[in-house]
Amino acid sequence: MFKSLGDLDALLKQHDAYRSNCLNLIASENYTSMKVRSYLDNDFGNRYGCYATLNPSVRDYTGNKYINDFEVQTHELMKEVFHGEYVDLRPIGGHMAGMSVVLALLDPGDLVIEVSLENWGHGLVGPMCQVSHFNKTINVKYMAFNEDRAVDNAKLEAQIRAEKPKLVIFGGSGTLFPEPVRQFRALADELGFYIAYDASHVTGLIAGGVFPNPLDEGADIMFGSTHKSFPGPQGGFVTSNNRELMKKVGETLSPSLVTSHHLFRIPALAASLLEMKTFGPAYAKQIVANSKALAMALEKVGFNVLGKNRGFSESHIILVDAGAQVQVGPAKHLEQANILCSDDFSGASPEIRIGTSEITRRGMKEGDMDQIAQLIYRSLILKEDAAVISKDVEALVSKFQGVAFAF
């Protein structure tokens, strides 16, 4: 139990020292610049900024004059970067953003098709249905993927025609390649279902212009996180060019899911949006280059890297089947050597998800990927002592303690 502020300071110092010696390949995480972090320290964290959906100037609380200006101008930045005419920043995370879309667009008994946990989906609707109230009103099915972990278009079209969903959600936590939003737009118009896109993982790549913008491709609505490949503070957003959909989402979101929407993050989000407008294209391009180089390096040392037939990855994510030599749960084994990544969320296979966002922000480039692949190989396949590998991890990351592509 903490007894003084010194106890807090000491534990935070330990965390910072530990993380500075880790090779962070967690695809859900990133490293914000010191300038962006500085904007988290503001008075907004003490205030309430509740407002009327689609009309932020109508605030429930007084004293919001400058808060309103800040939030509206941040909305304008989001619109410019993500190409949505309407924006809602009240979700405090990507999952909440997705819940607001699902609950707003579905009526009792409607069917949604999404990406399953087994295919590295976020499991947005499936876990919701574990709550009995939702299980009685929402039906969920899962789209098929092919051997390269890309959506199987033919199977999905057949599924949609047979099962008549109200909503199809593309995107997830293992997105390797652009998904077929454009290809399904005509079918959505024909059969009358909505297309939503979970951009939580690829927001930084969309902002950087190296990954197709789902709204430009024909999605009715997009939601996501303001962290992960996007190097901003943790939070969520929803955006669309459809006013009525955004009205439904906003009225579902507030006050049912959130009232105080953590205003202190808004200045930092604005700073990260300006940062991405300046450095985003170069940053996103380097992320994809690093993903491809690391995937090839991992394949070279013998790993089965998924997506080979399509160049392994067009995102910040690499999916690796660690093989029969590795027990389910290889991420825990790698953690002992200070290499951080994620296991298969479904728990069904020795598959790991590797992300290149943070190592790219730290300044690593294609030439560093062979060494990373060797470290993973030594840990998982050769079973070298974790203490020995962690020293080599520390030596590598010590060269990359700054922040690239940042103010």
C-alpha positions in Angstrom: 0.0 0.0 0.0 1.3 3.5 -0.9 2.2 5.6 2.2 3.6 8.7 0.6 4.1 10.4 -2.7 7.6 9.1 -2.7 6.2 5.6 -3.0 4.3 6.6 -6.1 7.4 8.2 -7.6 9.5 5.2 -6.9 7.1 2.8 -8.6 6.7 5.0 -11.6 10.4 5.3 -11.9 10.7 1.5 -11.8 8.1 1.2 -14.6 9.9 3.7 -16.8 13.3 2.0 -16.3 11.8 -1.4 -17.1 9.9 -0.3 -20.2 13.0 1.6 -21.5 14.8 -1.8 -21.5 12.0 -3.6 -23.3 11.6 -4.3 -27.0 7.9 -3.3 -27.4 6.2 -5.2 -30.2 2.7 -4.9 -28.8 0.5 -3.8 -31.7 -2.0 -2.1 -29.5 0.6 0.3 -28.0 2.7 3.2 -29.1 4.9 5.9 -27.7 3.6 9.5 -27.6 6.0 12.4 -27.9 6.9 14.5 -24.9 5.2 17.4 -26.5 1.9 15.5 -26.9 2.2 14.2 -23.3 2.7 17.7 -22.0 -0.8 18.6 -23.2 -2.3 16.0 -20.9 -1.5 18.3 -17.9 -4.4 20.8 -18.1 -7.4 22.0 -16.2 -9.9 20.3 -18.5 -9.5 17.1 -16.4 -11.4 18.8 -13.6 -14.4 19.9 -15.8 -17.5 18.5 -17.3 -18.1 19.1 -21.0 -21.4 17.3 -21.7 -23.0 18.6 -24.8 -26.0 18.0 -27.2 -25.3 15.6 -30.0 -24.3 17.3 -33.2 -24.2 20.6 -31.4 -21.3 20.9 -29.0 -22.0 24.6 -28.3 -25.1 23.5 -26.3 -23.4 22.4 -23.1 -25.0 21.0 -20.0 -22.6 22.9 -17.7 -21.5 26.5 -17.6 -17.9 27.5 -17.8 -17.3 25.7 -21.1 -16.4 28.7 -23.3 -12.9 27.7 -24.1 -13.4 24.0 -23.7 -16.0 24.2 -26.4 -13.6 26.1 -28.7 -10.9 23.5 -28.1 -13.2 20.6 -28.7 -14.8 22.0 -31.8 -11.4 22.9 -33.3 -10.2 19.3 -32.5 -13.3 18.0 -34.3 -12.2 20.0 -37.4 -8.8 18.5 -37.3 -10.3 15.0 -37.0 -12.6 15.7 -40.0 -9.7 16.8 -42.1 -7.4 13.9 -41.2 -10.1 11.2 -41.4 -12.4 12.6 -44.1 -15.6 12.4 -42.0 -18.1 15.3 -42.1 -19.3 14.4 -38.6 -17.1 13.5 -35.6 -17.8 12.4 -32.0 -14.9 12.3 -29.6 -16.9 11.4 -26.5 -16.0 7.7 -26.5 -13.2 7.3 -24.0 -11.9 4.2 -25.9 -12.2 2.4 -29.2 -14.4 -0.3 -27.7 -16.9 2.2 -26.3 -16.9 3.8 -29.8 -17.8 0.5 -31.3 -20.5 -0.3 -28.8 -22.1 3.0 -29.5 -22.3 2.2 -33.2 -23.7 -1.3 -32.7 -26.3 -0.2 -30.2 -27.3 2.8 -32.3 -27.7 0.9 -35.6 -29.3 -2.4 -34.5 -32.9 -3.1 -33.5 -33.8 -6.1 -31.4 -33.3 -9.3 -33.4 -31.0 -7.8 -35.9 -27.9 -9.7 -37.1 -24.4 -8.3 -37.2 -21.4 -10.0 -39.0 -18.0 -9.2 -37.6 -14.5 -10.6 -37.3 -14.1 -13.4 -34.8 -11.6 -13.5 -32.0 -10.0 -16.5 -33.7 -9.2 -14.2 -36.6 -7.9 -11.4 -34.4 -11.2 -9.5 -34.3 -11.8 -7.2 -31.4 -14.7 -9.4 -30.4 -16.9 -6.3 -30.2 -20.4 -7.9 -30.4 -19.6 -11.5 -29.4 -18.5 -10.5 -25.8 -21.4 -8.1 -25.6 -23.7 -11.0 -26.1 -22.3 -12.7 -23.0 -24.4 -10.1 -21.1 -27.9 -11.6 -21.1 -29.6 -8.3 -22.0 -27.6 -8.0 -25.2 -27.9 -11.8 -26.0 -31.6 -11.4 -26.1 -31.5 -8.6 -28.6 -28.4 -8.9 -30.8 -27.5 -11.8 -33.1 -23.9 -12.2 -34.2 -22.1 -14.3 -36.8 -18.5 -14.2 -38.0 -17.0 -13.7 -41.5 -14.6 -16.2 -43.0 -10.9 -15.5 -43.7 -8.6 -17.2 -46.1 -5.1 -18.7 -45.5 -3.5 -15.3 -45.7 -5.7 -13.9 -43.0 -7.6 -11.8 -45.5 -11.4 -11.7 -45.8 -12.8 -14.4 -48.0 -14.9 -12.2 -50.3 -16.9 -15.0 -52.0 -17.8 -16.7 -48.7 -18.7 -13.4 -47.1 -21.0 -12.4 -50.0 -22.7 -15.8 -49.8 -23.1 -15.4 -46.1 -24.6 -12.0 -46.4 -27.1 -13.0 -49.1 -28.2 -16.0 -47.0 -28.3 -14.5 -43.6 -29.4 -10.9 -44.3 -27.4 -8.9 -41.7 -28.3 -5.4 -40.6 -24.6 -4.5 -40.0 -21.3 -5.8 -41.3 -18.2 -4.7 -39.3 -14.8 -4.9 -41.1 -11.5 -4.4 -39.2 -10.1 -5.8 -36.0 -6.9 -6.3 -34.0 -5.1 -8.4 -36.6 -5.6 -6.4 -39.8 -2.8 -7.2 -42.2 -4.3 -6.0 -45.4 -7.0 -3.5 -46.6 -10.4 -5.0 -46.3 -13.0 -5.2 -49.1 -15.2 -2.2 -48.2 -15.4 -0.9 -51.7 -16.2 -4.4 -53.1 -19.2 -4.7 -50.7 -20.6 -1.2 -51.1 -22.9 -2.2 -54.0 -24.1 -5.2 -52.1 -24.9 -3.1 -49.1 -27.0 -0.8 -51.3 -28.7 -3.7 -52.9 -29.6 -5.5 -49.6 -29.9 -2.6 -47.3 -27.2 -3.3 -44.6 -24.8 -0.9 -43.0 -21.0 -1.1 -43.4 -19.0 -0.1 -40.3 -15.2 -0.1 -40.1 -13.3 -0.8 -36.9 -10.2 1.3 -37.6 -8.8 1.1 -34.1 -5.5 -0.5 -35.2 -5.0 1.3 -38.5 -5.9 4.9 -37.6 -2.2 6.0 -37.9 -1.9 4.3 -41.2 -5.1 5.9 -42.5 -4.0 9.3 -41.2 -0.6 8.8 -42.9 -2.2 7.9 -46.2 -0.7 4.4 -46.7 -3.9 2.5 -45.8 -7.3 3.1 -47.6 -9.7 5.4 -45.8 -12.8 3.3 -45.2 -15.1 6.3 -45.5 -13.6 7.0 -48.9 -14.1 3.4 -49.8 -17.8 3.4 -49.0 -18.1 2.6 -45.3 -21.2 4.2 -43.7 -19.4 4.8 -40.5 -16.0 4.4 -38.9 -14.9 4.1 -35.3 -11.6 3.5 -33.6 -8.9 4.4 -31.1 -6.7 7.4 -30.9 -3.7 5.3 -29.9 -2.3 2.1 -31.3 -0.8 2.9 -34.8 -2.0 6.5 -34.2 0.5 7.9 -31.7 -2.0 9.9 -29.5 -3.5 9.7 -26.1 -5.8 6.8 -25.3 -9.3 7.5 -26.4 -11.9 6.8 -29.0 -13.9 8.4 -31.8 -16.7 7.8 -34.3 -16.9 9.6 -37.7 -19.2 9.4 -40.7 -20.5 11.4 -43.6 -24.1 10.4 -42.7 -25.7 12.9 -40.4 -28.6 10.7 -39.2 -26.3 7.8 -38.3 -24.1 10.1 -36.3 -27.1 11.5 -34.5 -28.2 8.0 -33.6 -24.7 7.2 -32.4 -24.3 10.3 -30.3 -27.7 9.9 -28.6 -26.8 6.3 -27.8 -23.4 7.2 -26.6 -24.4 10.0 -24.2 -25.7 9.9 -21.6 -26.1 6.1 -21.7 -22.5 5.1 -22.0 -20.6 8.3 -21.1 -21.2 11.7 -19.6 -17.8 13.0 -18.5 -15.7 12.1 -21.6 -12.3 12.8 -20.1 -11.7 16.3 -21.6 -8.1 16.4 -20.4 -7.2 14.2 -23.4 -8.5 16.5 -26.0 -5.6 19.0 -26.1 -3.1 16.1 -26.4 -5.3 14.6 -29.2 -5.2 17.9 -31.0 -1.4 18.0 -30.7 -1.0 14.5 -32.0 -3.3 15.3 -35.0 -1.1 18.3 -35.8 1.9 16.0 -35.4 0.5 13.5 -37.8 -0.3 16.2 -40.4 3.4 17.0 -40.3 5.0 13.6 -40.0 2.3 11.1 -40.7 3.1 10.1 -44.3 6.7 9.4 -43.6 5.9 7.7 -40.3 3.2 5.4 -41.8 5.4 4.5 -44.8 8.2 3.5 -42.4 5.8 1.4 -40.3 4.8 -0.7 -43.3 8.4 -1.0 -44.5 9.5 -2.3 -41.1 6.6 -4.8 -41.0 7.6 -6.3 -44.3 11.3 -6.4 -43.4 10.6 -8.0 -40.0 8.2 -10.5 -41.5 10.8 -11.6 -44.1 13.5 -11.8 -41.4 11.3 -14.0 -39.2 10.5 -16.2 -42.2 14.2 -16.5 -43.0 14.9 -17.9 -39.5 12.2 -20.5 -39.9 8.9 -19.0 -38.6 5.6 -19.4 -40.4 4.6 -15.8 -41.0 1.0 -15.5 -42.2 0.1 -13.5 -45.3 3.1 -14.6 -47.4 1.2 -14.7 -50.6 0.3 -11.0 -50.3 3.6 -9.7 -49.0 3.0 -10.5 -45.3 1.5 -7.2 -44.3 0.4 -3.8 -45.4 -0.1 -2.6 -41.9 1.8 -2.3 -38.6 0.9 -5.9 -37.8 2.7 -9.3 -38.4 1.0 -12.6 -37.5 3.3 -15.5 -36.8 2.5 -19.1 -36.2 5.2 -19.9 -33.6 4.8 -23.6 -34.5 4.5 -26.9 -32.7 7.9 -26.4 -30.9 6.2 -23.6 -28.9 3.5 -24.1 -26.4 0.4 -22.0 -26.5 1.2 -18.7 -24.8 4.6 -17.8 -26.4 4.2 -14.1 -25.5 4.7 -14.9 -21.8 7.9 -16.7 -22.7 9.2 -13.8 -24.7 8.3 -11.4 -21.9 10.9 -13.1 -19.7 13.5 -11.8 -22.2 11.9 -8.3 -22.2 10.4 -8.8 -25.6 6.7 -7.7 -25.5 4.0 -8.9 -28.0 0.6 -10.5 -27.9 -0.7 -14.1 -27.9 -3.6 -15.4 -29.9 -6.6 -13.8 -28.0 -8.8 -16.9 -28.6 -6.2 -19.1 -26.8 -6.5 -21.7 -29.6 -3.0 -21.6 -31.1 0.6 -20.7 -30.5 0.2 -17.6 -32.7 1.7 -14.3 -31.9 0.9 -10.8 -33.0 3.8 -8.4 -33.5 3.4 -4.7 -34.1 5.9 -2.2 -35.5 4.4 1.1 -34.5 6.4 1.8 -31.3 9.8 0.6 -32.7 9.2 2.8 -35.7 8.4 5.8 -33.5 11.6 5.0 -31.6 13.6 5.3 -34.8 14.2 1.7 -35.9 14.3 1.0 -39.6 14.5 -2.0 -41.9 18.1 -2.7 -41.1 17.3 -3.4 -37.5 14.7 -6.0 -38.2 17.1 -8.9 -38.7 18.4 -8.5 -35.1 14.8 -8.4 -33.7 14.0 -11.7 -35.6 17.1 -13.3 -34.2 16.1 -12.3 -30.6 12.7 -13.9 -31.1 14.2 -17.0 -32.6 16.8 -17.4 -29.8 14.0 -17.1 -27.2 11.3 -19.2 -28.8 13.2 -21.8 -30.8 16.7 -22.1 -29.3 15.3 -21.6 -25.8 18.4 -19.6 -24.7 18.5 -18.2 -21.2 16.1 -15.2 -20.9 18.6 -13.3 -18.8 21.2 -13.5 -21.6 18.7 -12.5 -24.3 17.4 -9.6 -22.2 20.9 -8.1 -22.1 21.0 -8.1 -25.9 17.5 -6.6 -26.0 18.7 -3.8 -23.7 21.8 -3.2 -25.9 19.5 -2.9 -28.9 16.9 -0.6 -27.5 19.4 1.6 -25.7 20.3 3.0 -29.2 16.7 4.0 -29.7 15.5 6.1 -26.7 14.3 9.1 -28.6 11.1 9.7 -30.6 11.1 9.9 -34.4 8.4 11.5 -36.6 7.4 13.9 -33.7 7.5 17.5 -32.6 
